[in-house]
Amino acid sequence: MDFPDNIIGIVGGMGPQAGIALCNSIVCQTAATMDQEHFSIVLLSFPGDIVDRTAFLEGRSAVNPALNIAGIIRKLEAAGAGVAGIACNTCHSPLIFDVLLEELKKTNCGVQLLHMPVETCRYIGEDHPYIRRIGVMTTNGTYRSGVYVRVLEDHDYEIVNADPAFQNEVIHRMVYDPNFGLKSCPKGVTSEVKALMDTALNYFRKRGAEAVILGCTEFSLIEMADRVEGLLIVDSTAALARALIREASRYSDRRLLTGLASVARIV
């Protein structure tokens, strides 16, 4: 069976497993019964070309990662991608994302670039409209940029944000601790990270959150149920995958897999 193709592009490498997780989520959420019914996907992962996003936002790097990300998106366009997503939440902080859009505009790039925090919020509104009070787990760069806070406030959600000390010592540490963090141990999720995740979820539960957004793509690598003792766990990677399928399906017979309980985990 032949299908019109709308190639999906993925900017990976931030970290390297995050792009793979996004690709996997697209495959898992596509309603397909044979190989040929799946989307064509182009994943470009050049981790050495993109400086750490939090380092840039905190002033520890003078190079805006938007510049090289724009070059990667242009490569995706040359490979035929019509719609693309970036497998990194911190890239959507205005100091990076706004510059990225300007760079793409300069070269008349025709790729439709989706916004991960916006699509995550859209997913919650469409599939869980009863949720009003939401906690957010992100890196320090995303946390300080306030990108999720702004998007959620625009949709009239109540936000449960971690206090600065908890953010730095528990949530951010899960990703960046040099000994056991997710970026330091690509072969598997450490017991220390799992313990910190339990601490973080309990923190938001005690503060009345109804849902928690996993607002760092590294968190998508931690296997967990879509609900943890009453908390809805929303995976931003899976939400972006869902949105990419939606946009790529506009000119295709492929469809989003129906009947999913949530987009809350990558297995």
C-alpha positions in Angstrom: 0.0 0.0 0.0 1.4 3.4 -1.0 1.1 6.4 1.3 1.8 10.1 0.5 4.9 10.9 2.6 5.4 13.9 4.9 8.9 13.3 6.4 9.3 14.1 10.1 12.6 15.6 11.1 14.2 15.4 14.6 16.9 17.5 16.0 18.7 15.1 18.4 21.9 15.1 20.4 20.6 16.9 23.5 21.3 14.4 24.9 21.8 11.7 22.3 19.3 9.3 23.8 16.6 12.0 23.8 16.4 12.1 20.1 16.1 8.3 19.9 13.4 8.4 22.5 11.4 10.9 20.4 11.8 8.7 17.3 10.7 5.7 19.3 7.6 7.5 20.6 6.6 8.5 17.1 6.8 4.9 16.0 4.9 3.6 19.1 2.1 6.2 18.7 1.5 5.8 14.9 -1.5 3.6 14.0 0.3 1.1 11.7 -0.1 -2.6 11.0 2.9 -2.9 8.6 6.3 -1.3 8.1 5.1 0.7 5.1 2.4 2.5 7.1 5.0 4.2 9.4 6.3 7.7 8.8 9.7 8.4 7.3 11.8 10.0 10.0 15.1 11.8 9.7 17.0 12.0 13.0 20.1 14.1 13.0 22.2 13.9 16.2 25.3 16.1 16.3 25.9 16.5 20.1 29.4 17.9 19.7 28.1 20.8 17.6 25.5 22.1 20.2 26.7 23.7 23.4 24.9 22.9 26.6 21.7 24.9 26.7 21.7 25.5 30.4 25.3 26.6 30.3 24.4 29.2 27.7 21.4 30.5 29.6 23.4 30.7 32.8 26.1 32.7 31.1 28.8 30.0 31.2 28.9 29.8 27.4 28.8 32.7 25.0 27.7 30.6 22.0 24.0 30.5 21.5 23.1 26.9 20.6 20.4 28.3 18.3 22.9 29.0 15.6 24.0 25.4 15.1 20.5 24.0 15.6 19.3 26.2 12.7 22.0 24.6 10.6 20.7 21.1 11.5 17.1 22.1 10.7 18.2 23.2 7.3 19.9 19.8 6.8 16.6 18.2 7.8 14.9 20.3 5.2 17.4 19.3 2.6 16.6 15.7 3.5 13.0 16.3 2.8 11.5 17.0 6.2 8.3 19.1 6.2 7.8 19.2 9.9 10.3 19.0 12.7 10.8 18.9 16.5 13.7 19.5 18.8 14.3 16.8 21.4 15.2 19.3 24.1 13.0 21.4 26.3 15.6 24.0 27.2 16.0 24.9 23.5 12.6 26.4 23.7 13.6 29.0 26.2 13.1 32.4 24.4 16.7 33.4 24.4 17.4 30.3 22.3 14.1 29.6 20.4 13.5 33.2 19.3 17.0 33.4 17.9 16.5 30.1 16.2 13.3 31.3 14.5 15.1 34.4 13.3 18.0 32.3 11.8 15.5 30.1 10.0 13.7 33.1 8.6 16.9 34.5 7.2 17.2 31.5 4.9 13.5 31.1 4.1 13.5 27.7 5.7 10.2 26.0 5.0 10.2 23.4 7.8 7.3 23.6 10.2 9.0 23.7 13.6 6.9 22.6 16.6 7.2 24.0 20.1 7.6 21.3 22.7 6.2 23.1 25.8 3.2 24.5 23.8 2.4 21.0 22.5 2.7 19.5 26.0 0.3 22.1 27.3 -2.0 21.4 24.3 -2.0 17.7 25.1 -3.1 18.3 28.7 -5.9 20.5 27.6 -7.2 18.1 25.0 -6.9 14.8 26.8 -7.1 15.8 30.5 -9.3 18.9 30.6 -10.1 18.4 34.3 -6.5 19.0 35.3 -5.9 22.5 36.6 -2.9 22.4 39.0 0.4 21.3 37.4 3.9 20.8 38.6 6.9 21.2 36.3 10.2 19.4 36.4 12.9 20.9 34.3 16.6 21.7 34.1 17.8 24.9 35.7 18.0 26.5 32.3 14.4 25.9 31.5 13.4 26.7 35.1 15.0 30.1 35.1 13.8 31.0 31.6 10.2 30.5 32.8 9.1 29.1 29.5 6.7 26.5 30.9 5.3 28.9 33.5 4.4 31.4 30.7 2.8 28.7 28.5 0.8 27.3 31.4 -0.3 30.7 32.6 -1.4 31.6 29.1 -3.9 28.6 29.4 -5.0 29.6 33.0 -3.3 26.7 34.8 -2.2 26.9 38.4 1.5 26.2 38.5 3.3 24.3 41.3 6.9 25.3 40.8 9.8 23.9 42.9 11.6 26.4 45.2 15.1 27.3 44.0 16.9 25.0 46.4 14.8 22.0 45.7 15.1 22.7 42.0 18.9 22.8 42.1 19.6 20.0 44.6 17.0 17.4 43.5 15.4 18.0 40.1 18.4 19.5 38.2 20.7 17.1 39.9 18.9 14.1 38.4 20.1 15.3 35.0 23.5 16.9 35.6 25.1 15.2 38.7 28.6 14.3 37.4 28.6 10.9 39.2 25.1 9.5 38.7 23.0 12.0 36.6 21.2 11.0 33.5 23.7 12.8 31.2 26.6 11.1 33.1 25.3 7.5 32.9 24.0 6.8 29.3 23.9 3.0 29.9 21.1 3.2 32.4 19.1 5.1 35.0 20.9 4.9 38.4 19.4 4.1 41.7 20.2 7.6 42.9 18.2 9.2 40.0 15.3 6.9 40.8 15.4 7.9 44.5 15.5 11.6 43.6 12.6 11.2 41.2 10.5 9.6 44.0 11.5 12.6 46.2 10.5 15.1 43.5 7.1 13.4 42.8 6.3 13.4 46.5 7.2 17.1 46.7 4.7 18.0 44.0 2.0 15.7 45.4 2.3 17.3 48.9 1.8 20.7 47.3 -1.5 19.7 45.6 -0.3 19.1 42.0 -2.8 17.0 40.0 -0.2 16.5 37.2 3.6 16.8 36.8 5.2 17.6 33.5 8.5 15.9 32.7 9.9 19.0 31.2 13.3 17.6 30.4 13.8 15.0 27.6 16.3 13.2 29.9 13.4 12.4 32.2 11.7 10.5 29.4 14.4 7.8 29.9 13.1 7.0 33.4 10.5 4.2 33.1 7.4 4.9 35.2 3.7 4.5 35.1 1.6 7.3 33.6 0.0 7.8 37.1 1.9 7.7 40.3 -0.4 7.6 43.4 -2.9 10.1 41.9 -0.5 12.2 39.9 -0.8 12.3 36.2 2.8 12.1 34.7 3.0 14.0 31.4 6.0 13.2 29.2 6.9 16.2 27.0 8.8 13.9 24.6 5.7 11.8 24.0 3.5 14.9 23.7 5.9 16.3 21.0 5.8 12.9 19.2 2.0 13.1 19.2 2.1 16.6 17.7 4.5 15.6 15.0 2.3 12.7 14.0 -0.7 15.1 13.9 1.0 17.6 11.6 2.6 14.9 9.4 -0.8 13.2 9.1 -2.5 16.3 7.5 -1.5 15.1 4.0 -1.3 11.4 4.7 -3.5 8.4 5.5 -1.4 7.6 8.6 -3.0 8.4 11.9 -2.2 8.8 15.6 -2.8 5.5 17.5 -6.1 5.8 19.3 -7.0 4.5 22.7 -3.8 5.5 24.4 -4.3 6.3 28.1 -1.8 9.1 28.0 1.5 10.2 26.5 3.1 9.9 29.8 6.0 7.5 29.3 8.6 6.1 27.0 9.2 2.4 27.6 
